[in-house]
Amino acid sequence: MPSPFPGMNPYLEQEDAWRDFHEAFLPAARESLSPQVSPAYVVKLEQNLYIHERAANERHLLESESYLEIRDSKSRRLVTVIELLSPTNKRPSDDRQRYLAKRAGLLRSEAHFVEIDLLRGWPRMPFDEPPSGDYCVLVSRVEDRPRAEFWPIGLRERLPVIPVPLQDPHPDAELDLQTVLHRVYDAAYYRDYIYDGSPWPPLPAEDADWARRLAAASAA
């Protein structure tokens, strides 16, 4: 049974579910993209590595988070990077600054950049004109910079089908975010445990009532 929400499922934003969802979403996105871009390109699952300093008598804490690279299958030239944001990227910290430095480098590079933000919490990434909406997607094409395409997404809206730019003469691939979410939701059986808690950040009263009704119907 797919997620009962028409778009993003706000219960997946809970700390208890998000990391698992993040790490399942990107391999599922790769499964969607690879048949579209093969054999000209390969889609690789890579890792951002974050090192956290601890007390002098303790070891460093390592944390990794996945992202996708699309590379030319012959030259291995980097063509497109796809990031799904996480609390590590968004909340004010040294990790956010490291991510912002990586992001700035990509936006100056010869690679296209796709950034998917399905979290309502914490400050948005810097934009010249911040998009409205609960969630958003950025697609930055090399040839259009500094301009970029934005998809602001409301809580009750279907997640979009977004373009994933490639090299000329190849047309964009397409990534159906809603289909990927449903696939991950089903495979992980999130319905068995995520509705024990509440969405975080808390939803406005009207949206909270709506979310509870959908969650209750799913559990019935």
Number of C-alpha atoms within 10 A of each C-alpha: 11 17 21 19 20 14 20 25 19 21 25 23 24 17 12 13 14 16 16 14 17 20 16 19 22 21 19 16 21 20 13 18 20 17 13 14 21 12 11 14 24 21 23 15 14 14 12 13 12 16 12 12 11 10 7 7 6 8 10 12 10 10 12 13 18 19 22 20 20 26 22 20 15 10 8 11 13 17 21 24 23 21 20 20 20 20 18 16 21 21 15 12 10 14 18 17 14 14 18 16 12 12 17 11 12 17 17 12 13 15 24 25 23 22 19 18 20 22 24 20 17 13 12 17 15 8 9 8 7 12 16 12 13 17 21 22 21 20 20 24 21 21 11 10 11 11 12 16 13 17 18 18 21 15 20 15 15 15 24 18 13 19 15 21 23 21 16 7 6 10 12 15 16 16 18 15 21 18 19 20 22 19 18 24 21 13 12 12 13 18 18 10 12 18 18 10 10 17 19 15 14 12 16 9 9 8 13 15 12 14 23 15 12 15 20 11 10 16 11 5
